[in-house]
């Protein structure tokens, strides 16, 4: 299914957005509902401490000079912001962002409505938002990196299935006014070191030492370290993944690479005892709209990129369930939910998507109150 075109993403076309959609979304979100926070704060977890041999000597301003001997450097940790509402439920919700993003992904939608953080706070869950190591507020990296400002936002507009620049996909749920698009582009933030799934997974697992048992919610690039984190701690009670980028499989059962015009995709093999840890928790995966079936090779950059990731997700679910697990992949258009891009949880119908997740958590007994 090729992506079709709708409203133009320009000042001229965005000057008169579909206000009925925005008004309905604001009403759904409970924007004016009172939220009482009992506790909030931030902390860092994981990471590495580099120690330089030698002796540190205190200096005065007469002979001051910077030098590393005998000093330490903390880096590669995750940064976490949390809020706990009054009468919080037993399980917390921990959110891990995707590529080029930070915790801001989950906070406020591009058009200013409640993001998943506030939606689930209002539903009684403590929320923990992660900035993964070497990203956002966790930018102190132990490896060198060069940050080069490359103009690439129109490419990402297409990769994330928002449309064909400068036109949005038909009936898209992303808010189409110019201010929202501006906010969305400003969410993006660079890596201060190469992405390391093992590093992110280890830090994510350690978040649950602070949060207690909870539900891990991941997006995109965060999907792979999310699965890995769930094999490293028994405090992850469930995983909800929004369009994950890759998956784990038993090391002798990794499917053949799926060819794609955006590059072949192959799962990651792990020992069976690690993989089976994923079969002990409920898992749900959500994919949005504008994705063709696996055998429908597309000239559309976004559709082609996510076609194979959705298909590998089906194989992952089949494998988890084959070993007694409880995994589900939800293709939103097939249940009548249309128009969502790669950032489905931040779009005009994000409350509808939150309701789907709430229903799933209730079904799995994950929403119990203390």
N, C-alpha and C positions, 0 to 999 in steps of 0.2 A: 504494500500500500504506500504510494508516494505521498509525501507531504504536500498538501494543497495550500493555496495562498488566501489570506484574508486581509485584515486591516494593515495599513502601511505603518512601519515603525519609524516615523519621522514626525517632526514638529507639526507639519500640516495635517497628517492623518491622525495624530494622537491628541489633537486639541479637543476632540469631542468623543471621549471614550464611552463605552457601553455602561452608562451610569446605573442601569437597572441591575447589572451583574454586581457592580461594586456595592450598591446599597444593600442588596440581598446578602452579600458576603459579610458586610459589617453587621447586619442584624443577626446572622448566624453565629458570628464569633463571640457574641456576648461582650462587646467591647467595653461597655460601661459597668460590667459586673464587678462587685467589690472583691478584692483578693487580699487576704490577710497573710502576710509572711511572718512565720515564727522565727526563722533563722536564715541568714544568708552569709555568704563569704566566698573565699577563693583559696586555692592551695595548688601546689605543684606536686607531681608524683613521677617516679621513674627517673631516668636520666643517668648521667655519668659524671664523675668528678675526676678531672685531670689534675694530677699533682706533679709539679715540676721540682726536680731535685735541687738541693741547695738550701740556703738559709735566708729567710726573709729578715731584713734588718730595717727597723723603723728609720725614717728619714725626716729631715727638717727641710724647710724651704731654701736653705742655703746650698744644699747639695742634692735636691730632689731630682730624681729621674725615674721613669717607669722601667721596670724590669720584671721578668717572670720568676726568677730563682726563688725557690722556697714557697711559692704561692700556689693557690688552687683555682680551678675554673669549673663551675657547675654548668652543665649543658645537656641537651637532648632530653629534657623532661617535658611532660605535658603540663599545661595550665588548665585549671578547672574552676568554673564559676558555678556556685550552687545556690538554690533557694529551696527552703522547706516550708510548706504551708501549714497552717494550723490543722490539727487532726489528720496528719499525713497518713496515707495508706502504708501497708506493710512494705511493699516493694517500691524502690525509687526507679526513676527512668534516667538513663545515662545516654547522652546524645553525642555521636561522633560524625563529624562533617566529611565532605568529599574533597576532591582535588581543587586546588586554587581557592579554597574556602576556609572559614574559621568557625568558631562557635556562633558567630553572627547569623549563619545560615538558619538557625533554629529560633532566633529571637523575635524579630518583627518582620512581617512580609514586606515586599518592596513597596506596596501601596499603603503601608502603615497599620495594618491590622495585626491581631495577635498571631504570633508564630506558634509552633508546637510547644515551645517552652511555657508560654502563658496559658495556652489551651489546657495543657495537662496539669499545670499548677492549679488551675481553677477546678480541675477534676480530682484534686486531692493527692497528686503525686509530687514527691520531692524530685526536683530536676537538677541534673548535673551536666553542664555543657563543657565539652573538651575542646581545647585548642591542641591539636596533635603536636608532637615534637617537631621543631623546625618550621613552625607555622604560627602566624598571628602573635598572640601574647606569649607563646612558647618559642620565640625565635632565636634563643641563644643556642646555637649549634656548635658541635665539637668538630665539624668538618668545614672546610672552606667552600664557598660558593660565590658565584658571580651573578648578581641580579641585573638582568638587562631589560630595559623597558621596551617591549615589543608590542606594537599595535596588533591585537588579535581578537578583539571583542566581537566582531562580526562573525568570525569563524566559530567562536564558542556559541553564539546565538544559534548557529546551525547545528553544531555538534550536540547541543542540548535540546534539539528538536523544537525550538521555539518557532521556527519557520525558515524561510529562505530570505535572507536579508535583501531588501529592507521590509519584507512582508511577513507578518505573523501567519502561522498555520490557521486554517479555517476552524472557527469555533474554539480557539485556544483558551485555556483557563488562566493563562498568564495575563496580568493587568496590562492593557495596551497603551496607557498614557505615557507621555515622555518622561515625567518625573519618576515613575516607577522603574522604567528601564534604566534611568540614570542611577537610581539607588542600587539596582541589581548589579550593574557593572561595578559599582563602588564596593560591593561585597568582596570582590576578588582580591587576593593577597598572595604574595610570592612565597616560595620555599626559601629558607635561609640555609638549606643543605639538602642533599638528595633525599627523596622519599624512601623510607626504610620500613617495610611492612612489619618486620620483626620488632623494631624499635617501638613503633606505634602500638602494636599488639601488647607488648609488655607493659607499657605505660597505661593502656586502657584497662588491662586486667587489674592493675594496682589501684585504679580509681575505685573499684568495688571494695577494696579494703577500707576506704573512707566512707563510701556511700552505704555500705551494707548490701545485702542481696538486692538485685534489681533486674530491670529489663534493659538490654542494650539496643539502642536504635541507631542504625548506621545509614549512611548515604554514599553511594557511588564508590569512589576510591576507598572510603572507610569500610566497605564491605569485607574485603579480604582480611585486614587486621582484626576486624570484628569477629570473624569466624575463628581466627587464630587465638584471640583473647579468650573466647569461650572454651577453648581446649586447655587454657592455663589456670582457670579458677572455677571453683564450683559455686561462686557467688553470682554468676550470670544465670538468672533463672529462665531467660528466654531471649530470643533475638528477633527483632523486626528490622528488615533491611529494605531500604528504598533504592531500587535499581543498582544493586551491587555490581562492581566491576569485574570480580573474579571470585572463585570458589575453591574450597578444599575437597579432595577426594582421597580414598585409600590409595596408597602409593602404587599398588598394582592394578588399580582400576581407573586411572586417569583417562578420560575419553580422548580420542584423537582430536588434534587441533581443529578448530572450526575456521575454515578460510573466510576471509572478508576483505573487501577493498580497503578497509582501514587497518588491515593487519590481522594475521591469524591469532586466534585466542585459544589458550589451553589452560586447563585447571592446574592446581598445585597439589602434588602428592604428599601425603603425610602418613606416618605409621598408623596401622589400623586402630591401635589402642587410643591414639589421639583423635582420629576421626570419630570413633564411637562415642566420644564425649558429646558430640553434636547430636547424637541420637537420643540423648537423655533429657533434652529440653525442647519445648515447642519453638518452632521457627516459622516465620511468615515473611514472604518476599512480595513486594509490590512493584509492578511495572505500569507505566503510563501509556499514553496514546502515541500514534504515528510510528509504530514499529511493525514492519512487515513480518510475515512468517519466515522461518529459517531458510527455506528454499527459494525465497523471492529476493535475489540479489538486487540491490537498489543503487541508483546513482545519487541518492540523497545521503549526504555525509552523516547526519545524525541517525537516520533510520538504519543505515548500514552498520554504524558503530554499535548500536544497541540491539540489532537483530541477533547477533551471535551471543551477546551477553545474556539476553533473555533465554535463548535456546540452551546455553550452558547452565543457566539457572534451573531449567526443567530437568536436566540430567542430574544436577546436584540434588534436587528434591527427590527424584526417583531413587538415588543411591542412599540418601539418608533414610528414607522410608523402607527401603529394602532391608536395612539392618535394624528395623524396629523403631525408627524415629517418628517424629510428628512434624513434618514440614509441609508447607503449602506455598504455592506460587500463585499470586492473584494478578491476572492480566485485566486491568481495570475496564477497558472497553468491552470485554466479554461479560462483565457483570453490569453493563449499562452506564459506566462512568467514563465520560468522554472528554477529550480536550486537554489532558494533562501532559506536560513536558517532563524533562528530567528533574525539574525542581517542583514536583507535584505537591509536596507538603507545604509549599509557600505560595500557592496559587489561590485563585478566587474561591475554589471549593475546598480549601484546606480543612475546614471544619467537617465536611462530609468525609474526607479521608481520615481525619482524627476519629470520627465516629466509627469507621470501619475498624480502626486499630483498637478502639475501646471495646467494641463488640467482640473482637478476637481475644483480647485480654480477659474479658469476662468469661468467655467460653472456656478458656484455659485455666480459670481460677487465679488469675494474676492480679486482680484488682481488689483484693481483700483489704478491709479497713482494720486498724489495730483495735 
